[in-house]
Amino acid sequence: MANAAETLERHYLEMRWRALSLAADLDRVQRGDGARQLMQSDPRLAKLRDAFNILLSDSPNRAEQVQLIFSDKSPPPPRS
């Protein structure tokens, strides 16, 4: 198993690319018509904000917590 420095070295460029890609996507949404209301009210963007807060935390299980944010929590359909 790699140590923390080796893991960061191996994954840093991809992590940086993903952060830049997300920033660019959010910039495009924000520049669109109706962005102000959408940025404040869309539940998908709220989930992204929640996920970003978890990413910035020191939680040891960030991946699990983020997965739960985006999981479908609706009850399954009844079986016939």
N, C-alpha and C positions, 0 to 999 in steps of 0.2 A: 504494500500500500504506500502510495506517494505521500510525502509530508505536505504541509500546507503551502510552503513556498513553491514546491514543484507543481502542485495542483494549480495554483494561481498562474504560474508561468505557462503552463500548458493551455489554460483556458482563457486567459486574460483578453487576447485579441478578439475572440468570439464573443465574450461577455461585453466588451466595449462596443462591438458592432451591433449587438442586440439592443443595447441601451440607446445608441444613436438612431437605430431604426425605429424604435418606439417613440423617441423624441420627434423624429420627422413625421411619423404617422399622426401623432397628436397635434403637431403644428398644422398639418393639412386639414384636420378636422376643425381646428380652431379658426382657420382662415375662411372656412365655408360660410355660406349664408345660414343664418339662424344658429350660429355657433354658441353665442352667449347662453341662450336658453338650454340648448342641448348639453353643453358642458356642465350645467348645474343640475339637470334633471334626468339625464339618461342613466338607467340602472347599470348598463354595461360599463360606462365610464366610472360610475361609483365603485363597481367591482375592481376595475383597474386601479383606482386610487387605494382601495383596501389592500390589494395585492402589493402595490408599491410600498405601502407602509410596512407590510410584513417583510418585504425584501430589505428594507432599511433597518430592520430590527436585528437583534443578536440571537433570535430564536434558533435553537438547534434543529428545528424541523420545519423550516420555511417552505420547502417544496410541498409537504403534506398540507400545510395551512393554506397555501395558494391554491392547491388542487381543490380543497374544500370550498373555497370562494367561488370557483367556476363550476363546481359540480351541480348537477340537476337535483334539486332537493324535493321535487314534486313527487307525490306518491305514485307508485306504479299503477298501470291500468288494472282493473279487476279482471281476474281470470274467468273464463266462461266454463 
